[in-house]
Amino acid sequence: MERLKGNNQFKNYVLNNIKLEKQMHNRRQTFIEKGDKLKAYFNATPTKNIIGKYLVEAKLDVNLLYTCSSIAIQINASRTAVCKIAQECVDAEWAEYYYYNEKRYIRASVTHLISYFDYCEDLVKIRNELVTEYCMSKKISENL
């Protein structure tokens, strides 16, 4: 516990990070309860979550070309599992296949992209709330 000795700043950072993760977990549960199938799907497992990020990345950066195999290698998952998830996403219209030089690639659909933007805006809002809370608590403790 050498890192914590006399290092209240690091301890506060860790505690705020835990608070952020807990709030994001609660938001994910809200997606499920509200019936947001896309967000619930991509937050159901760590593998689906990271694949969703690869799909969005591919949609935003035309230089990134992802196949099921290339994603599987990068996330250390089976090709079969990634292809199954990819097909489920295509069937739900959350992803799309496209061809380049006669090879099939996958990327997020516009629906998925908009949903991910909403998620990022939510994350920024929570982080800003935590920073404000942290700064206010720091001012209060300095005035004591």
C-alpha positions in Angstrom: 0.0 0.0 0.0 3.0 2.2 -0.6 1.1 4.2 -3.2 -1.5 5.4 -0.7 1.0 6.6 2.0 0.5 10.3 2.2 -1.1 10.3 -1.3 -4.6 11.5 -0.8 -4.8 12.7 -4.3 -4.3 9.2 -5.7 -6.7 7.7 -3.2 -9.4 10.3 -4.2 -8.7 9.5 -7.9 -9.3 5.8 -7.2 -12.5 6.5 -5.2 -13.8 8.8 -7.9 -13.0 6.2 -10.6 -14.9 3.6 -8.6 -17.8 6.0 -8.3 -17.8 6.6 -12.1 -17.8 2.9 -12.8 -20.7 2.3 -10.4 -22.7 5.1 -12.0 -22.0 3.7 -15.4 -23.1 0.2 -14.2 -26.3 1.7 -13.0 -26.9 3.5 -16.4 -26.3 0.2 -18.1 -28.9 -1.4 -16.0 -31.3 1.4 -16.9 -30.7 0.6 -20.6 -31.9 -2.9 -19.9 -34.9 -1.8 -17.8 -36.0 0.8 -20.4 -35.9 -1.7 -23.2 -33.0 -0.1 -25.2 -32.1 -3.3 -26.9 -29.0 -2.0 -28.7 -27.4 -0.6 -25.5 -28.5 -3.6 -23.5 -27.0 -6.0 -26.1 -23.6 -4.3 -26.2 -23.4 -4.1 -22.4 -24.4 -7.7 -21.8 -20.9 -9.1 -21.9 -17.4 -7.7 -22.1 -16.9 -9.4 -25.5 -20.0 -7.8 -27.0 -19.0 -4.5 -25.5 -15.5 -4.4 -27.1 -16.8 -5.6 -30.4 -19.3 -2.8 -30.4 -16.5 -0.3 -29.9 -14.6 -1.9 -32.9 -17.6 -1.5 -35.1 -18.0 2.2 -34.2 -14.3 2.7 -34.7 -14.6 1.2 -38.2 -17.6 3.4 -39.0 -15.7 6.6 -38.0 -12.3 5.8 -39.5 -12.5 4.7 -43.2 -8.9 3.5 -42.9 -9.8 0.8 -40.4 -11.0 -2.4 -42.1 -12.2 -5.0 -39.7 -13.2 -8.6 -40.5 -14.6 -11.0 -37.9 -11.2 -12.7 -38.0 -9.2 -9.5 -37.4 -11.4 -8.5 -34.5 -11.2 -12.0 -33.0 -7.4 -11.8 -33.1 -7.3 -8.4 -31.5 -9.6 -9.2 -28.6 -8.3 -12.8 -28.2 -11.7 -14.4 -28.9 -12.7 -17.2 -31.2 -13.6 -16.3 -34.8 -16.8 -18.3 -34.5 -17.9 -16.2 -31.5 -17.1 -12.9 -33.1 -18.8 -13.9 -36.4 -21.9 -15.0 -34.4 -22.1 -11.6 -32.6 -21.4 -9.8 -35.9 -24.3 -11.6 -37.6 -26.6 -10.9 -34.7 -25.7 -7.2 -35.1 -26.3 -7.2 -38.8 -29.6 -9.0 -38.4 -30.7 -6.3 -35.8 -29.5 -3.6 -38.2 -26.8 -2.4 -35.7 -24.0 -3.3 -38.0 -23.4 -3.7 -41.7 -21.2 -5.7 -43.9 -19.4 -4.0 -46.8 -16.9 -5.1 -49.4 -13.6 -3.6 -50.3 -11.2 -5.3 -52.8 -13.5 -8.4 -52.8 -13.2 -8.9 -49.1 -16.0 -8.6 -46.6 -15.7 -6.2 -43.7 -18.0 -5.0 -40.9 -18.8 -1.7 -39.3 -21.5 -0.1 -37.1 -24.7 1.1 -38.7 -25.8 4.7 -38.3 -28.3 3.6 -35.6 -25.4 2.0 -33.6 -23.2 5.1 -34.2 -25.9 7.5 -32.8 -26.5 5.2 -29.8 -22.8 5.2 -29.1 -22.7 9.1 -29.3 -25.5 9.2 -26.8 -23.5 6.9 -24.5 -20.4 9.1 -24.8 -22.4 12.2 -24.0 -23.8 10.4 -20.9 -20.3 9.5 -19.9 -19.0 13.1 -20.2 -22.0 14.3 -18.2 -21.2 11.8 -15.4 -17.5 12.7 -15.4 -18.3 16.4 -15.3 -20.6 15.9 -12.3 -17.9 13.9 -10.5 -15.3 16.6 -11.2 -17.6 19.3 -10.0 -18.4 17.3 -6.9 -14.7 16.7 -6.3 -13.7 20.3 -6.7 -16.5 21.4 -4.4 -15.5 18.9 -1.7 -11.9 20.1 -2.1 -12.9 23.7 -1.6 -14.9 22.8 1.5 -12.1 20.8 3.0 -9.6 23.7 2.3 -11.9 26.1 4.1 -12.2 23.9 7.3 
